[in-house]
Amino acid sequence: VIVSVEIPAFKGEWLQRCIDSVLYQSSPNWRLSLLWDGGDDSSRRVLEKLQKRNHPKVTVHFGPNRGIAKSRRFLSEHSQGDYILPVDDDDVLPFHAVERLLSVAEQKPWAALIRGQRRFIDQEGRLLDTRPWFPFEPRHYQHGMVTDLWNHCQPYLIRRSAYDRTTGWEGFEDMRQAGEDCDVYLKLEEMGSIELVDEVLYYYRVSPRQASVALTKAAGFEMWRRLADKTIERIGLPLRRVSENPPFVYERAERPPSKLEAIDFVFLADGDSARDAAAGSLRAMLIHHGFPGDAVHVVAERNVTALNDALLRTRRPLVCIVDDTIQGASAEELEVLVSSFDEHDLDLAAPIVRTADGSSVAPDASFTHRVRASLASRTGWEAADGAAKTTREPWLHDHFMLLRREVVRAVGGLDDGFRELPVATVDFCLRAVERDFRLAYLSTDGYTAPGWPAIEPTPPDLSRLHAKWGARPEIWDRERVELPKPEPARK
Amino acid sequence: MSPRLSRYRIYSFAGRLLFKARQARLALPFLERAVELNPQLGPLHTRRARALMALGRWEEAALGFQAAVVLDPEAMHAWTGLATALANLSRWDEAAIVCERASVLGSRQQVYRPPEPRPAS
């Protein structure tokens, strides 16, 4: 496993120190790529000298000035390595930075980006006792980094496989190509999780020549505003900026009422035999009611990759993931579900599904305490008056789920590191909760699953789920909120 | 041995002589040249780093010791030098990690013990 350390070189004053801090890392698993970006003579001399050394792990490129984003893009395109570690030409890495970041990356294979702490140093390399202007804090989640852009900084280790799925480094032309770091953060968050390492793994040099001095504070705010607005538009997040001046405030935007025609249906089947047997299923009903063919997607294999592929094919604002064996649904019942979904202003919802013995399928309460992923059928899901309850929950089952497409975009689909769908769905829901999307079980009754399979998750899946979420009770142990009973459905 | 490699000895020798004579400023160019000629030899980095430390150039000294410990992880003097340089830069987090690694190394290495006192005759 190799880390590609990438340095666009413009200033020569501290470049040698920066290079030495990479050359003499405690871990040997690195490659260094440098691009002379048309900078000062001293930086060119340092790079020419380095090139003459013919170090087997070092590649030096020379080119005209193109700006930071384009230089980073060039380096990432011309380097190899499983991870990318961007470094600035005047900063230094602690001697164990690569070793530590790689060890965290190995422990957290789901992370698209791993972020550590940084400290400021002066021109002589002495630690400065100043308050960092980019804090290192738990994330202030409101649909991810969009409203949390100020809470980011170097160092960050990027997983190459996640980077390759983004559009890469991009900056603002009118800001000297800056903003590329925030932009790539936002894009990577759509590909996987961002993990924090609470250790100092980077020294940021404060000097009059640092790039952020040239780029004013006002320009920084403007950059964040543009990036957040761009991301809200790209994903289709239900957010609206309500302030023109920093600090920018966003509030949840109202959505137009949903319609049945705005749903893409993804059916989970188990091969052709299951599809043939599903004559009384929801799919049969849809076909009977003349739903357009392109609104129905069938996943022949019940696995994460196949479901992700199907989700990518969806185009409508809502997606309904349904087990092909779910029965008893009619167009009217679907309308009730959609209407209830809108009334509670939800992003993901599942109806109460009854099993053959009449009990309902609900999240296993023990999950929150022991991080188990069994979503078994159970009784007692009804309220005292016998009516089914509608409650906010941290996760839903994988047999019937209605969700907005922006949820899929924002969290990048299901994590294909899981083998089985139930656990992957729990993880998907938790990622949605982390990004402030709203989940609930809706009390719309009328759906049955005759053969509810009692799936016991495999140990590797459980270990992964535990490793990923075990330390995040603020996400999975939220107080369950009982929602008011929905109004009668529109007919 | 190639002439390039043998030349480093001369530069290193000159640098050491000057450093011992408390002429760190004069010693440094010789030690730097020695490192340039044979960058894979850990002790050369240590000598250069010591000269830098004597001149109060702590950051470069730290990087020099860092090079020395990477090239020769058993070099206890380089580890202690690295910890000293980092402490002078107030980089305590890193210095603590270095000290921890040095102590692990120290426990592995043979430690000098004074001879047992002779029993009184």
Interface residues (C-beta under 8 A of the other chain):
Chain A: R17 D20 S21 L23 Y24 Q25 S26 R53 V92 P94 F95 H96 R119 I121 E124 G125 R126 L127 D129 E199 V200 Y203
Chain B: P39 R57 W58 E59 E60 A62 L63 Q66 A67 V69 V70 L71 L82 N88 L89 S90 R91 W92 D93 E94 I97 V98
